[in-house]
Amino acid sequence: MKNNEPSFAPTPEVIKVSAGSRSTAVAGAIAGIVREQGRVDVQAIGAGAVNQAMKAAAIARGYLLLDGINVIVIPSFSDVLIDGAERTAVRFSIEPR
């Protein structure tokens, strides 16, 4: 990178979770991305998907604690466009404390 070029932080990976997602599989993906990239965002739309995402975050936290990585989960809302319709998703940012 040249001195006059701005530096941008890479966009975090986004894992999209559905109500049918296996929480342990999502947890493994969360832990792997946090180990590689330092943080990850998890996105869910609907009560069942949010439930699976939150369970996955809790399981991933346990996996990462075994590696000495203490993470926190920061929830927020995000507007997304799906098939031309705007929907509200719950987004969990998972990052080291």
C-alpha positions as CSV (number, residue, x, y, z in Angstrom):
1,M,0.0,0.0,0.0
2,K,1.3,3.5,-0.9
3,N,1.5,6.2,1.8
4,N,-1.3,8.3,0.2
5,E,-3.8,5.5,-0.1
6,P,-6.4,5.2,2.6
7,S,-6.5,2.0,4.6
8,F,-9.9,0.3,5.1
9,A,-10.7,-2.4,7.5
10,P,-11.9,-5.5,5.7
11,T,-15.7,-6.0,5.8
12,P,-16.5,-8.7,8.3
13,E,-17.8,-12.0,7.1
14,V,-21.6,-12.4,7.4
15,I,-23.1,-15.8,8.2
16,K,-26.8,-16.0,7.3
17,V,-28.8,-18.2,9.7
18,S,-32.2,-19.7,9.0
19,A,-34.6,-21.4,11.4
20,G,-33.5,-24.8,10.0
21,S,-29.8,-24.1,10.5
22,R,-28.0,-26.5,12.9
23,S,-26.7,-24.4,15.8
24,T,-23.6,-26.5,16.2
25,A,-22.6,-26.2,12.5
26,V,-23.1,-22.4,12.7
27,A,-21.1,-22.3,15.9
28,G,-18.2,-24.0,14.2
29,A,-18.4,-21.5,11.3
30,I,-18.4,-18.6,13.8
31,A,-15.5,-19.9,15.7
32,G,-13.5,-20.6,12.6
33,I,-14.0,-17.2,11.1
34,V,-13.2,-15.5,14.5
35,R,-10.0,-17.4,14.7
36,E,-9.0,-16.5,11.1
37,Q,-10.4,-12.9,10.8
38,G,-10.9,-11.7,14.4
39,R,-14.6,-11.1,14.1
40,V,-17.8,-12.1,12.3
41,D,-21.4,-10.9,11.8
42,V,-24.3,-13.3,12.0
43,Q,-27.6,-12.3,10.4
44,A,-31.1,-13.8,11.1
45,I,-34.6,-13.0,10.0
46,G,-37.5,-14.3,12.0
47,A,-37.9,-15.7,15.5
48,G,-36.7,-19.3,14.7
49,A,-33.6,-18.0,12.9
50,V,-32.7,-15.6,15.7
51,N,-33.1,-18.4,18.2
52,Q,-30.7,-20.6,16.2
53,A,-28.2,-17.7,15.8
54,M,-28.1,-16.9,19.5
55,K,-27.7,-20.6,20.4
56,A,-24.8,-20.8,17.9
57,A,-23.2,-17.7,19.3
58,A,-23.3,-19.2,22.8
59,I,-21.8,-22.5,21.6
60,A,-19.1,-20.7,19.6
61,R,-18.2,-18.7,22.7
62,G,-17.5,-21.9,24.5
63,Y,-15.4,-23.2,21.6
64,L,-13.4,-20.0,21.5
65,L,-12.9,-19.9,25.3
66,L,-11.0,-23.2,25.0
67,D,-8.6,-21.3,22.7
68,G,-8.3,-18.4,25.1
69,I,-10.5,-16.1,23.0
70,N,-13.2,-14.3,25.0
71,V,-15.8,-12.9,22.6
72,I,-18.8,-10.7,23.1
73,V,-22.1,-10.6,21.1
74,I,-23.5,-7.2,20.1
75,P,-27.0,-7.3,18.7
76,S,-28.4,-4.7,16.3
77,F,-31.1,-4.4,13.6
78,S,-30.3,-4.3,9.9
79,D,-32.6,-3.5,6.9
80,V,-32.1,-6.0,4.1
81,L,-33.7,-6.3,0.7
82,I,-35.1,-9.8,-0.2
83,D,-36.9,-10.4,-3.5
84,G,-37.6,-6.6,-3.8
85,A,-39.0,-6.3,-0.3
86,E,-37.4,-4.7,2.7
87,R,-37.1,-6.9,5.8
88,T,-35.6,-6.2,9.2
89,A,-32.9,-8.7,10.2
90,V,-31.2,-9.1,13.6
91,R,-27.5,-8.9,13.2
92,F,-25.1,-10.2,15.9
93,S,-21.5,-8.8,15.8
94,I,-19.2,-11.3,17.4
95,E,-15.8,-10.0,18.4
96,P,-13.1,-10.4,21.0
97,R,-13.5,-8.5,24.3
